[in-house]
Amino acid sequence: MPKFYLTTAIDYSNGDPHLGQALEKIGADCIARYRRLRGDAVHFLMGMDEHSQSVIQAAARAGVTPAQWVGRMADTFAGYWRRLHCSNDDWIRTTEPRHARGVTALLERIQQRQPGDLFVADYEGLYCTGCEEFKTEAQIVNGHCIEHPTLELIRTRERNHFFRLSAYRDAVLERIRSGALAVEPQIRRNEVVRLLEDGLQDISISRQRQAWGIPFPGDTEQTVYVWFDALTNYLSATGFPDAGYERLWPADLHVVGKNITRFHCIIWPAMLLAADLPLPRAVRAHGFVLWEGTKMSKTAGTAVTLGEAIDRHGADALRYFLLREVGFDNDGEFTWERFDARYSSELADTLGNLVKRSLDMIHRYRGGVVPRGTGALDEAALGLIGAYQRAMDAARLDEGAAHWMQLAARANGYIQETLPWELAKAGKDAELDHVLASLARTVGRLAVLGLPFTPAAAATVWGLLGGSGPVEGVRLGELETFDPAGRQVAKPPILFPKPKAAPA
């Protein structure tokens, strides 16, 4: 059983989560659930970034200590991800002792192996508390950070510990070009390669006299810079530096936003090379969720809260919409109109309608027991399962969702082609058995294929078919021979109810 260690970016604890962060977590969860369907030994990590200056500021505004603030925020974020059915195996917070040990051990390992790559120097520059980094001229427009135009940049001059990032430009570039460190999609890989080709500057990795943070090893006056601290979570969550961390490390996939690829595809690999540790195998960068053309973020504020979006049609519906309509690789627009349209036409009218009419007919014509038989629908189903698998193997999640929904649409078309009610009226029992058996198999296959997208509905549909064990225990390889013949199926509910029309 192959290991698959998957992570998301850890979120700043400076405000409630938004739809852009939800897209990342849902997308990573979709990949994790699909990998489990393949039979991989998945370890899925999520967590919180709690040592930033923005946390200190948010806590001060709320009149609480930073520790109280991040505790509150961790509960809020974890609660939202549970509502969205995220199936993470671990939840790491950068205030945990296991993480502080990992950060300290990584720095000490660099000091031992490459002592010349850590040095002390003065630094002066404009600092963005939204990004938690110093900004170059190219990253500033009209005196403000491109990512956070509503925040004031802070001019900072400090004597800090530095990391000789410039020494790793060629090594990181070679690994990305060779594919040893895969950066996807291609547009993000090209961006990272251009940054590397332009050359790298050494970076400050500590902050002076900031009590909220991990002490820099050997210097009580400095704390570890938040990004050096945060990136290490992927390693510290494996148990590093204790024996056995290699069971999970290296990570197989980091899922991050496109705005932080520089940290994950350049700085993080360089840190690991300096410590003589294996690099992650892949980084996948997703786009932004837009509202009227503008990126959704906590700093700018949004017109749509995550809670409102979940409440609209439920968590499954939001998961499906973000992955199918917005997509994972590029920026995508969120609108209530498109959300409602996808929900009605695809989840309610295509998938939900298929499940209900198929199982209702098995009850009406066969007393709720699935008959035996074969049909043309099975051949179409196996072809679409193959297309689904190819898309999902490549993490093309919107394409995988499209193939899944295409199978439901094909099954609805099969009903209209075969007209089971006419077969029943004409007494063509054998033909009717073939049709109903094919529909039952297709409904079961749809439940399994839908697990990465709509896990609650998948579990419900699988349960209706009367099988033993949860849908999570099924593997993709079993779908070709899947056959629920002889099972007693339950009467189906309406999976995706349509909202009641407002009174005139």
C-alpha positions in Angstrom: 0.0 0.0 0.0 1.8 3.2 -1.2 2.2 6.1 1.3 0.7 9.4 0.3 1.5 12.3 2.6 -0.6 15.3 1.6 -0.7 18.8 3.2 -2.5 22.1 2.9 -1.1 25.5 3.7 -1.7 26.4 7.3 -3.9 29.4 7.8 -3.1 32.7 9.6 -5.1 33.0 12.9 -6.1 36.6 12.2 -9.8 36.2 11.2 -12.5 33.8 10.2 -11.9 31.5 7.2 -13.2 32.6 3.8 -14.2 30.8 0.5 -10.7 31.0 -0.9 -9.3 29.0 2.0 -12.3 26.6 1.8 -11.4 25.9 -1.9 -7.9 24.8 -0.8 -9.1 22.6 2.0 -11.9 21.0 0.0 -9.6 20.4 -3.0 -7.0 18.8 -0.8 -9.6 16.7 0.9 -11.0 15.6 -2.5 -7.4 14.5 -3.5 -7.0 12.7 -0.1 -10.4 10.9 -0.5 -9.6 9.9 -4.0 -6.2 8.5 -3.0 -7.8 6.4 -0.4 -10.2 5.1 -3.0 -7.1 4.1 -5.0 -5.8 2.2 -2.0 -3.0 4.5 -0.9 -2.0 4.9 2.7 -3.0 8.6 3.0 -1.8 10.9 5.8 -3.6 14.2 5.4 -2.4 17.2 7.4 -4.1 20.6 8.0 -3.4 23.2 10.7 -2.9 26.8 11.9 -0.1 29.4 11.6 -0.2 31.2 14.9 3.0 33.2 15.3 2.5 36.1 12.9 2.5 39.8 13.7 -1.1 39.9 12.4 -2.0 37.6 15.3 -0.5 40.0 17.9 -2.5 42.9 16.3 -5.8 40.9 16.1 -5.4 39.8 19.8 -4.8 43.4 20.8 -7.9 44.6 19.0 -10.0 41.9 20.7 -8.5 42.7 24.1 -7.1 39.2 24.7 -3.7 37.6 24.8 -2.3 36.1 21.6 -2.6 32.6 23.2 -6.3 33.1 23.9 -6.8 34.5 20.4 -5.2 31.6 18.5 -7.0 29.1 20.7 -10.3 30.7 19.7 -9.3 30.9 16.0 -8.1 27.2 15.9 -11.5 26.1 17.2 -13.3 28.3 14.6 -11.2 27.0 11.7 -11.4 23.4 12.7 -15.2 23.7 13.1 -15.6 25.0 9.6 -13.4 22.3 8.1 -15.5 19.6 10.0 -18.7 21.2 8.6 -17.2 20.8 5.1 -16.4 17.1 5.7 -12.6 17.5 5.6 -11.1 14.1 6.5 -7.6 15.3 7.7 -5.7 12.8 9.8 -3.7 15.4 11.7 -4.2 19.0 12.8 -1.0 20.9 13.7 -0.7 24.3 15.4 2.6 26.2 15.3 2.2 26.9 19.0 2.4 23.2 19.9 5.6 21.9 21.6 6.1 19.2 18.8 6.3 22.0 16.2 8.7 24.2 18.2 11.0 21.1 18.6 10.9 20.5 14.9 11.8 24.2 14.0 14.6 24.3 16.5 16.0 20.9 15.3 15.8 22.1 11.6 17.8 25.2 12.3 20.3 23.4 14.4 20.7 20.8 11.6 21.4 23.6 9.1 23.9 25.2 11.6 25.7 21.8 11.8 25.8 20.9 8.1 26.1 24.3 6.5 27.2 26.8 9.2 28.1 29.4 6.6 24.5 29.5 5.4 23.3 31.2 8.6 24.7 34.6 9.4 23.8 37.9 11.2 23.3 41.2 9.3 21.3 44.4 9.3 18.2 44.6 7.2 15.9 47.5 6.3 12.8 47.3 4.2 9.0 47.7 3.9 7.2 44.9 5.7 3.6 43.8 5.0 1.9 42.2 8.0 -0.7 40.6 5.6 1.9 38.6 3.8 4.3 38.5 6.8 7.3 39.4 4.5 9.5 42.3 3.4 8.4 43.6 0.0 10.6 44.4 -3.1 9.9 47.3 -5.3 8.2 45.0 -7.9 5.7 43.9 -5.2 4.6 47.4 -4.3 2.1 49.6 -6.2 1.2 53.1 -5.1 3.0 52.5 -1.8 1.1 49.4 -1.0 1.6 45.6 -1.2 -0.1 44.2 -4.3 -1.7 41.4 -2.2 -2.9 43.6 0.6 -3.6 47.1 -0.8 -5.6 48.2 2.2 -2.7 47.7 4.7 0.1 50.2 5.4 3.6 48.9 4.8 5.8 49.2 7.8 9.4 50.4 7.4 11.5 48.1 9.5 15.3 48.2 10.3 16.7 45.3 12.4 19.7 43.2 13.0 18.6 39.7 12.1 19.7 36.2 11.4 19.8 35.5 7.7 19.6 32.4 5.5 21.9 32.2 2.4 19.1 31.5 0.0 21.1 32.7 -2.9 23.4 29.6 -2.6 20.5 27.3 -3.5 19.2 28.9 -6.7 20.8 26.4 -9.1 20.0 23.3 -7.0 16.3 24.2 -6.7 16.1 25.2 -10.3 17.6 21.9 -11.4 15.1 19.9 -9.3 12.1 21.8 -10.7 13.3 21.5 -14.3 14.0 17.8 -13.9 10.6 17.1 -12.3 12.2 15.8 -9.1 10.1 18.6 -7.5 7.0 18.8 -9.6 5.3 22.2 -9.6 1.8 22.2 -11.0 0.0 23.6 -13.0 2.4 24.6 -15.7 1.7 28.3 -15.4 2.9 28.3 -11.8 5.9 26.2 -12.6 6.9 28.8 -15.3 6.5 31.6 -12.8 8.7 29.9 -10.3 11.3 29.1 -12.9 11.4 32.8 -14.0 11.9 33.9 -10.3 14.8 31.5 -10.0 16.4 32.5 -13.3 16.3 36.1 -12.1 18.4 35.2 -9.1 17.7 35.0 -5.4 18.5 37.3 -2.4 19.5 36.1 1.0 16.5 36.3 3.5 16.0 37.4 7.1 14.8 34.5 9.2 14.4 36.1 12.6 12.7 39.0 14.3 14.1 41.1 17.1 12.5 41.4 20.5 9.2 39.8 19.4 8.0 37.7 22.4 5.3 35.9 20.4 7.2 33.2 18.5 9.7 30.4 18.7 13.1 31.5 20.2 15.9 31.4 17.7 18.4 28.8 18.8 21.3 30.4 20.6 19.9 33.9 20.6 17.3 34.8 23.2 16.8 38.3 21.7 15.4 36.9 18.5 12.4 34.8 17.5 12.2 32.6 14.3 10.6 34.4 11.3 7.1 33.3 10.9 7.5 31.8 7.4 10.6 29.8 8.4 8.5 28.7 11.3 5.3 28.0 9.3 6.9 26.0 6.5 8.5 23.6 8.9 5.1 22.4 10.1 5.0 19.9 7.2 8.2 18.3 8.7 7.5 18.7 12.4 4.1 16.9 12.0 6.0 13.8 10.9 7.6 13.6 14.4 10.9 15.1 13.2 13.6 15.0 14.6 12.6 11.8 16.4 13.3 8.4 14.8 10.6 7.3 12.5 9.7 10.6 10.8 10.9 9.0 7.5 7.7 6.9 7.6 5.9 10.0 6.2 8.7 12.3 4.9 9.1 13.4 2.2 5.7 14.9 1.6 4.1 13.6 -1.6 2.0 16.8 -2.3 1.8 20.3 -0.8 -1.5 22.0 -1.8 -1.1 25.8 -1.6 -2.4 29.1 -3.0 -0.8 30.5 -6.1 0.3 33.6 -4.1 2.7 31.6 -1.8 4.4 29.4 -4.4 7.7 31.4 -3.8 7.8 30.2 -0.3 6.9 26.6 -1.0 8.8 26.1 -4.3 12.0 28.1 -3.6 12.5 28.9 0.1 11.2 25.6 1.5 13.3 23.4 -0.8 16.4 25.5 -0.1 15.9 25.1 3.7 15.6 21.3 3.2 18.7 21.2 1.0 20.7 23.1 3.6 19.6 20.6 6.2 20.4 17.7 3.9 16.8 16.5 4.0 14.6 15.1 1.1 12.5 17.6 -0.8 8.7 17.2 -1.2 7.8 15.4 -4.4 5.2 17.9 -5.6 3.5 21.3 -5.0 0.1 22.1 -6.6 -0.9 25.8 -6.5 -4.6 26.6 -6.8 -6.2 29.9 -8.0 -8.3 32.4 -6.2 -12.1 32.5 -5.6 -13.3 35.8 -7.0 -16.3 37.9 -6.2 -17.1 40.4 -8.9 -13.6 40.0 -10.2 -11.9 40.6 -6.8 -10.0 38.0 -4.7 -11.8 37.0 -1.6 -9.6 37.6 1.5 -9.9 38.3 5.2 -7.9 41.5 4.9 -10.1 43.0 2.1 -13.4 41.6 3.5 -15.8 39.7 1.4 -19.5 40.0 0.4 -20.0 36.3 1.0 -19.2 34.6 4.3 -18.2 30.9 4.4 -21.1 30.2 6.8 -23.6 31.7 4.3 -22.2 29.7 1.5 -22.5 26.4 3.4 -26.0 27.2 4.6 -27.2 28.0 1.1 -27.5 24.4 -0.1 -25.3 22.4 2.4 -21.7 21.4 2.6 -21.8 18.8 -0.2 -23.2 21.3 -2.6 -20.6 24.0 -1.8 -17.8 21.4 -2.2 -19.1 20.3 -5.6 -19.7 23.9 -6.8 -16.2 25.1 -5.9 -14.4 22.2 -7.5 -16.6 21.9 -10.6 -17.5 25.6 -11.3 -14.6 27.6 -9.8 -12.0 24.9 -10.4 -8.7 24.3 -8.7 -6.0 25.4 -11.0 -7.2 28.9 -12.1 -9.1 31.8 -10.6 -12.9 31.4 -10.7 -15.9 33.5 -10.0 -18.4 32.8 -7.2 -21.9 34.0 -7.7 -25.1 33.0 -6.0 -26.8 32.6 -9.5 -24.2 30.1 -10.7 -24.2 28.2 -7.4 -28.0 27.9 -7.5 -27.9 26.8 -11.2 -25.3 24.1 -10.6 -27.1 22.9 -7.6 -30.5 22.6 -9.3 -29.4 21.3 -12.7 -26.7 18.9 -11.7 -27.0 17.8 -8.0 -30.8 17.9 -7.8 -32.1 17.3 -11.3 -29.3 15.0 -12.6 -27.8 13.0 -9.7 -30.5 13.3 -7.1 -33.3 12.6 -9.6 -31.4 9.5 -10.9 -31.0 8.0 -7.5 -34.6 8.5 -6.5 -36.2 7.3 -9.7 -33.9 4.3 -10.0 -34.5 3.0 -6.5 -38.2 3.9 -6.6 -38.6 1.7 -9.7 -36.8 -1.2 -8.0 -39.3 -0.9 -5.2 -42.3 -0.5 -7.5 -41.4 -3.3 -9.8 -39.3 -5.7 -7.8 -40.3 -5.2 -4.2 -37.1 -3.3 -3.4 -34.8 -6.3 -4.3 -32.2 -5.6 -7.0 -32.6 -8.1 -9.9 -29.9 -9.7 -11.9 -29.1 -8.6 -15.4 -26.7 -6.8 -17.7 -27.2 -3.7 -19.9 -25.5 -1.3 -22.3 -25.3 1.3 -19.4 -22.5 -0.8 -17.8 -20.2 -0.4 -20.8 -20.7 3.4 -20.8 -20.2 3.5 -17.0 -16.8 1.7 -17.2 -15.6 4.1 -20.0 -16.5 7.1 -17.9 -14.9 5.6 -14.8 -11.7 5.3 -16.7 -11.9 8.9 -17.8 -12.7 9.9 -14.2 -9.7 8.0 -12.9 -7.3 9.6 -15.4 -8.4 13.1 -14.5 -8.2 12.4 -10.8 -4.8 10.8 -11.0 -3.6 14.1 -12.5 -5.6 16.1 -9.8 -7.7 17.7 -12.5 -10.6 17.9 -10.1 -13.1 19.9 -12.2 -12.6 17.4 -15.0 -13.1 14.4 -12.6 -16.3 16.0 -11.3 -17.5 16.5 -14.9 -17.0 12.8 -15.7 -18.9 11.8 -12.5 -21.8 14.0 -13.4 -21.7 12.8 -17.0 -22.3 9.3 -15.8 -25.4 10.3 -13.9 -26.6 12.2 -17.0 -26.0 9.1 -19.1 -27.9 6.9 -16.7 -30.9 9.3 -16.9 -30.7 9.1 -20.7 -30.7 5.3 -20.4 -34.0 5.5 -18.5 -35.5 7.6 -21.3 -34.2 5.2 -23.9 -35.4 1.9 -22.2 -38.7 3.3 -20.7 -38.8 0.8 -17.8 -42.5 1.6 -17.1 -43.4 0.5 -20.6 -41.4 -2.7 -20.2 -43.3 -3.4 -17.0 -46.7 -2.7 -18.7 -45.8 -5.0 -21.5 -44.7 -7.8 -19.2 -41.1 -7.8 -20.5 -39.7 -9.0 -17.2 -36.3 -10.1 -18.4 -35.6 -6.8 -20.2 -36.8 -4.9 -17.1 -34.5 -6.9 -14.9 -31.5 -5.9 -17.1 -32.5 -2.2 -16.9 -33.0 -2.1 -13.2 -29.9 -4.1 -12.4 -27.8 -1.8 -14.6 -29.3 1.3 -12.9 -28.6 -0.2 -9.4 -24.9 -0.8 -10.4 -24.6 2.7 -11.8 -26.1 4.3 -8.6 -23.6 2.3 -6.5 -20.7 3.3 -8.7 -21.8 7.0 -8.6 -21.8 6.8 -4.8 -18.2 5.6 -4.8 -17.0 8.1 -7.5 -18.8 10.9 -5.7 -17.1 10.3 -2.4 -14.3 12.8 -3.0 -16.8 15.5 -4.0 -20.0 15.0 -2.0 -19.0 12.7 0.9 -22.3 12.9 2.9 -24.4 12.2 -0.2 -22.1 9.3 -1.2 -22.5 7.7 2.2 -26.3 8.1 2.1 -26.6 6.6 -1.4 -24.2 3.7 -0.6 -26.3 3.0 2.5 -29.5 2.9 0.5 -28.1 0.0 -1.5 -27.9 -2.2 1.5 -24.2 -3.1 1.3 -22.1 -4.1 4.3 -19.5 -1.5 5.5 -19.1 2.2 4.8 -18.5 3.6 1.3 -15.0 4.6 2.5 -14.0 1.0 2.5 -14.6 0.5 -1.2 -11.7 0.7 -3.7 -11.8 1.8 -7.3 -10.6 -1.5 -8.5 -13.8 -3.1 -7.2 -16.2 -1.0 -9.3 -15.8 -3.1 -12.5 -17.2 -6.2 -10.8 -19.6 -4.4 -8.4 -23.0 -6.0 -8.4 -25.7 -5.4 -5.7 -28.0 -8.1 -7.2 -30.2 -9.7 -4.5 -29.8 -6.8 -2.1 -32.8 -5.2 -0.5 -32.6 -1.4 -1.1 -34.1 1.3 1.0 -36.6 3.8 -0.2 -34.7 6.8 -1.3 -35.1 10.3 0.1 -34.7 13.5 -1.9 -30.9 13.9 -1.8 -30.8 17.5 -2.9 -34.0 19.3 -2.1 -34.8 22.3 -4.1 -35.4 25.5 -2.1 -39.1 26.4 -1.7 -40.1 29.4 -3.8 -40.7 32.5 -1.9 -44.4 33.5 -1.6 -45.6 36.0 -4.2 
